[in-house]
Amino acid sequence: MTLIKNGRIHDMVNREPYIADILIENGKIKAIGMDLAPDGDVFDASGLDVYPGFIDAHSHIGVSGTGIGFEGHDYNEMNDICSPEVRGIDSFNPFDASIPTAAKAGITTVAAGPGSANVLGGTWIAVKLHGVCVDDMIVKDPVAMKCAFGENPKRCYQNKNASSRMSVAARFRDIMYQAREYMLKKEAAGDDITKKPPFNLKYESLIPVLKKEIPLKAHAHQANDILTAIRLAKEFDVDLTLEHVTEGHLIADKLAENKQYMMAVGPTFTHASKYELQYKSWETPGVLAAKGCHVSIVTDHPFALEEYLPIYAGLAVKAGMDPYEALKAITINPAEHLLIADRVGSLEAGKDADIVVYEGSPFEVTSEVRLVLIDGVCI
């Protein structure tokens, strides 16, 4: 057992922090309370702040590695604009040099997977940032099916089969209609193999989306692309999360009418390197949260470095976001965004012992991480 004693607990269940002990056993939080009896290692957190491990709902850590060039990056399949059959788990590298740096900064769980060059780009995974084999690091696989709208697929496939936002949406509709027909034919055939359609891995990969077992994870920066993603999700009656949402503050009222779609905002700590980022603002997550939207703050690592996720939340606070909402945006909200809040995102008995202890606020660059646990293991 491990006991974290006398810390100021930010459990993400109660808005206000409180002084308490946390008892950890077999990688789980066993109890939170006062004067818990130690039976093993004791960490005195007196005067320190204790948080759930931070979570990034949108990262390419582990699939976009160190270095520049073809071999350093393994997160876009560039031969096919629709490649739902590829899986992030098959490219994730636990030895990405960014992983231990991020873990030591208190980022304990991330969603990672294919990038945004493709209309449909493949499935994502949620992983703990500790381990040598991705299969042992998995929290949930898959967590979502990546799709993308706007500049990226339009630019990457402009000389192939998509050179406008219209054609990007058309490619999406085409494969979704085909996958739905394939699914219905397969269901109608039942156990009669002679009546089943020929096996198609692309369509098979989309069946969990069509059955609402996993959401679409929609890359969309520009306001019209965000609304296109929503329009298509409604057209095919599928679940959806919105990723990047750079111009979300420009259509905040419209997004407030669609609160069922959770939003991962970022990366904001970057230059507006392309046209659709021209309205990038630190105010965006706070504006959306104030409208009642479900907001996570994300890095999109390596486009903004993973280890500074708490600082990005602090910059959102500086731009007007409520501090508690900003803290939710890197803990419980991304856990809910990824459908893994039964295990991570808050400090509660029974949840994974992913814990970070700070001297000072995580929103401040001068603060220091004093302890990081992942599944109860000291990082």
C-alpha positions as CSV (number, residue, x, y, z in Angstrom):
1,M,0.0,0.0,0.0
2,T,0.9,3.6,-0.5
3,L,-0.4,6.6,1.5
4,I,-0.4,10.2,0.3
5,K,-1.0,12.1,3.5
6,N,-2.4,15.5,4.3
7,G,-2.6,16.8,0.7
8,R,-5.0,19.5,-0.5
9,I,-7.2,17.3,-2.7
10,H,-8.7,18.5,-6.0
11,D,-10.8,15.4,-6.6
12,M,-12.8,16.9,-9.6
13,V,-16.0,15.8,-7.9
14,N,-16.2,18.7,-5.5
15,R,-15.5,22.2,-6.7
16,E,-13.6,23.2,-3.6
17,P,-10.4,21.3,-2.6
18,Y,-10.0,19.8,0.9
19,I,-7.3,18.3,3.1
20,A,-7.3,14.5,3.2
21,D,-5.3,11.3,2.8
22,I,-5.4,9.0,-0.2
23,L,-4.8,5.3,0.3
24,I,-3.6,3.3,-2.7
25,E,-3.6,-0.5,-3.1
26,N,-3.0,-2.7,-6.1
27,G,-2.9,0.3,-8.5
28,K,-6.3,1.6,-7.4
29,I,-7.5,4.3,-5.0
30,K,-8.7,2.3,-2.0
31,A,-9.9,5.2,0.2
32,I,-9.9,9.0,0.6
33,G,-10.3,10.4,4.1
34,M,-8.7,11.7,7.2
35,D,-6.2,9.9,9.4
36,L,-6.0,6.8,7.2
37,A,-3.7,4.2,8.7
38,P,-0.4,3.8,6.7
39,D,0.6,0.2,5.8
40,G,3.5,0.8,3.4
41,D,5.1,3.8,1.8
42,V,4.0,7.2,3.0
43,F,4.3,10.5,1.0
44,D,3.8,13.6,3.1
45,A,1.8,16.0,0.9
46,S,1.4,18.7,3.6
47,G,1.2,22.1,1.9
48,L,1.0,20.5,-1.5
49,D,-1.9,20.1,-4.0
50,V,-3.0,16.7,-5.2
51,Y,-4.8,16.3,-8.6
52,P,-5.9,13.4,-10.8
53,G,-3.4,12.6,-13.5
54,F,-3.8,15.0,-16.4
55,I,-5.5,13.6,-19.6
56,D,-5.1,14.8,-23.2
57,A,-8.1,13.9,-25.4
58,H,-6.2,14.6,-28.6
59,S,-2.5,13.8,-29.1
60,H,-0.2,12.1,-31.6
61,I,2.4,11.2,-29.0
62,G,3.7,7.7,-29.7
63,V,2.7,7.8,-33.4
64,S,4.5,11.0,-34.4
65,G,8.0,10.5,-33.0
66,T,11.2,12.4,-32.7
67,G,12.9,13.8,-35.8
68,I,11.8,15.1,-39.2
69,G,11.1,12.9,-42.2
70,F,9.3,9.8,-43.3
71,E,10.5,7.4,-40.6
72,G,9.9,9.8,-37.7
73,H,6.1,10.0,-38.4
74,D,3.7,7.2,-38.6
75,Y,0.2,8.7,-38.2
76,N,-1.2,9.4,-41.7
77,E,-1.9,6.8,-44.4
78,M,-1.2,8.9,-47.5
79,N,-2.2,6.3,-50.2
80,D,-6.0,6.4,-49.5
81,I,-8.2,9.3,-48.6
82,C,-10.6,6.9,-46.8
83,S,-8.7,4.4,-44.6
84,P,-10.9,3.6,-41.7
85,E,-9.3,0.2,-41.5
86,V,-6.0,1.4,-40.1
87,R,-5.5,1.3,-36.3
88,G,-3.5,3.6,-34.0
89,I,-2.5,0.7,-31.9
90,D,-0.5,-0.7,-34.8
91,S,1.8,2.3,-35.0
92,F,2.1,3.4,-31.4
93,N,5.7,3.4,-30.1
94,P,6.0,3.2,-26.3
95,F,9.7,4.3,-26.7
96,D,8.8,7.7,-28.2
97,A,11.2,10.0,-26.3
98,S,8.3,12.4,-25.6
99,I,6.4,9.9,-23.4
100,P,8.6,9.9,-20.2
101,T,8.9,13.7,-20.4
102,A,5.1,14.0,-20.5
103,A,4.6,11.4,-17.8
104,K,7.0,13.2,-15.4
105,A,5.0,16.4,-16.0
106,G,1.8,14.7,-14.7
107,I,0.2,13.8,-18.0
108,T,-0.8,10.2,-17.3
109,T,-3.4,9.3,-20.0
110,V,-3.7,10.3,-23.7
111,A,-5.8,9.5,-26.7
112,A,-3.5,8.9,-29.7
113,G,-3.9,7.8,-33.2
114,P,-4.0,8.6,-36.9
115,G,-3.8,12.2,-38.1
116,S,-6.0,14.4,-40.2
117,A,-4.9,14.0,-43.8
118,N,-7.7,11.6,-44.5
119,V,-11.5,11.9,-44.7
120,L,-11.5,8.8,-42.6
121,G,-8.2,8.1,-41.0
122,G,-8.6,5.1,-38.7
123,T,-9.2,4.3,-35.0
124,W,-7.7,5.9,-31.9
125,I,-6.6,4.4,-28.6
126,A,-6.5,5.7,-25.0
127,V,-3.2,4.7,-23.3
128,K,-1.4,5.3,-20.1
129,L,2.0,6.9,-20.5
130,H,3.9,4.2,-18.8
131,G,5.1,0.8,-20.2
132,V,7.1,-0.9,-22.9
133,C,4.2,-2.6,-24.8
134,V,1.2,-0.8,-26.1
135,D,-1.1,-3.7,-25.4
136,D,-0.3,-3.3,-21.7
137,M,-0.7,0.4,-21.7
138,I,-4.2,0.4,-23.3
139,V,-7.1,1.9,-21.3
140,K,-9.6,1.6,-24.2
141,D,-9.2,0.4,-27.8
142,P,-10.8,1.8,-29.9
143,V,-12.0,5.1,-28.4
144,A,-13.0,6.7,-31.7
145,M,-12.8,6.7,-35.5
146,K,-10.9,9.7,-36.8
147,C,-12.3,11.8,-39.6
148,A,-11.3,15.2,-41.0
149,F,-12.8,18.1,-42.7
150,G,-11.4,21.3,-44.2
151,E,-7.9,22.2,-45.3
152,N,-6.0,19.0,-44.5
153,P,-7.8,16.4,-46.7
154,K,-8.4,19.0,-49.3
155,R,-4.7,19.9,-49.5
156,C,-3.3,16.4,-49.2
157,Y,-5.5,14.9,-51.9
158,Q,-6.0,17.9,-54.2
159,N,-4.3,16.1,-57.1
160,K,-6.1,12.8,-56.4
161,N,-9.8,12.8,-55.6
162,A,-10.6,15.7,-53.4
163,S,-9.8,19.4,-54.0
164,S,-12.7,21.2,-52.2
165,R,-14.7,21.0,-49.1
166,M,-17.6,19.7,-51.2
167,S,-15.6,16.7,-52.4
168,V,-14.3,16.0,-48.9
169,A,-17.9,15.7,-47.7
170,A,-18.8,13.7,-50.7
171,R,-16.1,11.2,-50.1
172,F,-17.3,10.9,-46.5
173,R,-20.9,10.3,-47.6
174,D,-20.0,7.8,-50.2
175,I,-18.1,5.4,-47.9
176,M,-20.6,5.8,-45.1
177,Y,-23.5,4.9,-47.4
178,Q,-21.6,1.9,-48.7
179,A,-20.7,0.8,-45.2
180,R,-24.3,1.1,-44.0
181,E,-25.5,-1.0,-47.0
182,Y,-22.8,-3.6,-46.3
183,M,-23.8,-3.8,-42.6
184,L,-27.5,-4.2,-43.5
185,K,-26.8,-6.9,-46.0
186,K,-24.6,-8.7,-43.6
187,E,-27.3,-8.5,-40.9
188,A,-30.0,-9.7,-43.3
189,A,-27.8,-12.7,-44.3
190,G,-27.6,-13.9,-40.7
191,D,-25.7,-17.1,-40.4
192,D,-26.0,-18.0,-44.1
193,I,-22.5,-17.4,-45.3
194,T,-23.7,-17.8,-49.0
195,K,-25.8,-14.7,-48.7
196,K,-23.2,-12.5,-46.9
197,P,-21.5,-9.7,-48.9
198,P,-17.8,-10.2,-49.8
199,F,-15.7,-9.3,-46.8
200,N,-14.6,-5.6,-46.8
201,L,-12.3,-4.4,-44.0
202,K,-13.1,-0.7,-44.6
203,Y,-16.8,-1.3,-44.1
204,E,-16.2,-3.7,-41.2
205,S,-14.2,-0.9,-39.5
206,L,-17.1,1.5,-39.8
207,I,-19.8,-0.8,-38.3
208,P,-18.9,0.2,-34.7
209,V,-19.4,3.9,-35.8
210,L,-22.8,3.1,-37.4
211,K,-23.9,1.2,-34.3
212,K,-22.8,4.0,-32.0
213,E,-20.3,1.8,-30.3
214,I,-17.6,4.5,-30.9
215,P,-17.9,8.1,-32.0
216,L,-16.4,9.9,-35.0
217,K,-13.5,12.1,-33.9
218,A,-13.9,15.0,-36.3
219,H,-11.0,17.3,-37.1
220,A,-12.5,20.7,-37.8
221,H,-10.9,24.1,-37.3
222,Q,-13.1,26.4,-39.4
223,A,-16.6,27.3,-38.3
224,N,-18.2,25.9,-41.5
225,D,-16.2,22.6,-41.2
226,I,-17.4,22.2,-37.6
227,L,-21.0,22.6,-38.7
228,T,-20.4,20.2,-41.6
229,A,-19.2,17.6,-39.2
230,I,-22.4,18.1,-37.1
231,R,-24.6,18.0,-40.2
232,L,-23.0,14.7,-41.4
233,A,-23.3,13.1,-37.9
234,K,-27.0,13.9,-37.8
235,E,-27.4,12.6,-41.4
236,F,-26.0,9.2,-40.5
237,D,-27.2,9.2,-36.9
238,V,-23.8,8.6,-35.4
239,D,-22.0,9.8,-32.3
240,L,-19.4,12.6,-32.7
241,T,-16.8,14.5,-30.9
242,L,-15.4,17.8,-32.2
243,E,-11.7,18.2,-32.4
244,H,-9.7,21.5,-32.5
245,V,-12.8,23.7,-32.8
246,T,-10.5,26.7,-33.5
247,E,-13.3,29.0,-34.6
248,G,-15.8,27.6,-32.0
249,H,-16.0,31.0,-30.3
250,L,-17.4,32.5,-33.5
251,I,-20.4,30.1,-33.4
252,A,-20.7,29.6,-29.7
253,D,-24.4,30.0,-29.6
254,K,-24.8,27.4,-32.4
255,L,-22.5,25.0,-30.6
256,A,-24.5,25.6,-27.4
257,E,-27.5,24.2,-29.3
258,N,-25.5,21.1,-29.9
259,K,-24.1,20.4,-26.5
260,Q,-24.3,16.6,-27.0
261,Y,-21.1,16.9,-29.1
262,M,-18.1,17.1,-26.7
263,M,-15.3,19.4,-27.8
264,A,-11.5,19.1,-27.7
265,V,-10.1,22.6,-28.2
266,G,-6.5,23.2,-29.4
267,P,-3.7,23.3,-30.0
268,T,-3.6,27.0,-29.3
269,F,0.1,27.4,-28.3
270,T,1.2,27.5,-31.9
271,H,1.5,30.0,-34.8
272,A,-1.5,30.4,-37.1
273,S,0.4,28.3,-39.7
274,K,-2.4,27.9,-42.2
275,Y,-5.5,29.9,-43.3
276,E,-8.1,28.1,-41.2
277,L,-6.2,29.0,-38.0
278,Q,-6.4,32.8,-38.5
279,Y,-9.0,33.2,-35.6
280,K,-7.1,31.0,-33.1
281,S,-7.6,32.4,-29.6
282,W,-7.0,31.4,-26.0
283,E,-10.5,32.7,-25.3
284,T,-12.1,29.8,-27.2
285,P,-12.3,27.2,-24.4
286,G,-13.6,29.7,-21.9
287,V,-16.2,31.1,-24.2
288,L,-17.5,27.6,-25.0
289,A,-17.5,26.4,-21.4
290,A,-19.4,29.5,-20.3
291,K,-22.1,28.5,-22.9
292,G,-22.4,25.2,-21.2
293,C,-20.4,23.2,-23.7
294,H,-18.3,20.2,-22.7
295,V,-14.8,21.4,-23.2
296,S,-11.4,19.7,-23.1
297,I,-8.1,21.5,-23.7
298,V,-5.7,19.5,-25.9
299,T,-2.1,19.7,-27.2
300,D,-2.3,17.9,-30.6
301,H,1.3,16.9,-29.7
302,P,3.8,17.4,-31.3
303,F,2.2,20.6,-32.6
304,A,2.1,21.8,-29.0
305,L,4.3,19.9,-26.6
306,E,2.5,17.3,-24.4
307,E,4.3,18.1,-21.2
308,Y,2.9,21.7,-21.1
309,L,-0.8,20.7,-21.1
310,P,-1.5,22.2,-17.7
311,I,0.2,25.5,-18.8
312,Y,-2.2,25.7,-21.8
313,A,-5.1,25.4,-19.3
314,G,-3.5,28.2,-17.4
315,L,-3.3,30.4,-20.5
316,A,-7.0,29.8,-21.0
317,V,-7.6,31.0,-17.5
318,K,-5.6,34.1,-18.2
319,A,-7.9,34.7,-21.2
320,G,-11.0,34.5,-19.0
321,M,-11.8,30.8,-18.4
322,D,-13.1,29.8,-15.0
323,P,-10.2,28.1,-13.2
324,Y,-12.3,25.1,-12.1
325,E,-13.6,24.6,-15.7
326,A,-10.0,24.8,-16.9
327,L,-8.9,22.1,-14.5
328,K,-11.9,20.0,-15.6
329,A,-10.7,20.5,-19.2
330,I,-7.5,18.5,-18.5
331,T,-8.9,15.9,-16.1
332,I,-12.5,14.7,-15.9
333,N,-13.8,16.3,-19.2
334,P,-11.2,14.5,-21.4
335,A,-12.0,11.3,-19.5
336,E,-15.7,11.7,-20.4
337,H,-14.7,12.7,-23.9
338,L,-12.9,9.4,-24.3
339,L,-15.6,7.4,-22.5
340,I,-13.0,6.2,-19.8
341,A,-14.3,8.3,-16.8
342,D,-15.1,5.0,-15.0
343,R,-11.3,4.6,-14.5
344,V,-9.6,8.0,-14.7
345,G,-10.2,11.8,-14.5
346,S,-11.1,12.2,-10.9
347,L,-9.9,11.1,-7.5
348,E,-12.4,8.6,-6.2
349,A,-12.3,5.2,-4.4
350,G,-12.1,2.4,-7.0
351,K,-10.5,4.5,-9.8
352,D,-7.0,4.0,-11.1
353,A,-4.3,5.5,-8.9
354,D,-3.2,8.1,-11.5
355,I,-2.2,11.0,-9.3
356,V,0.0,14.1,-9.6
357,V,1.2,16.2,-6.6
358,Y,2.2,19.8,-7.2
359,E,4.0,22.4,-5.2
360,G,2.1,25.4,-6.5
361,S,-0.6,25.6,-9.2
362,P,-0.2,23.5,-12.3
363,F,-1.3,26.5,-14.3
364,E,1.9,28.4,-13.4
365,V,5.3,27.8,-15.0
366,T,7.2,28.2,-11.7
367,S,5.3,25.3,-10.0
368,E,7.0,22.0,-9.5
369,V,5.7,18.4,-9.8
370,R,6.6,16.6,-6.6
371,L,5.1,13.1,-7.3
372,V,3.5,11.3,-10.3
373,L,1.8,7.9,-10.0
374,I,0.4,5.9,-12.9
375,D,-1.6,2.8,-11.7
376,G,0.0,3.4,-8.3
377,V,3.5,3.2,-9.7
378,C,5.8,6.1,-9.0
379,I,6.9,7.8,-12.3
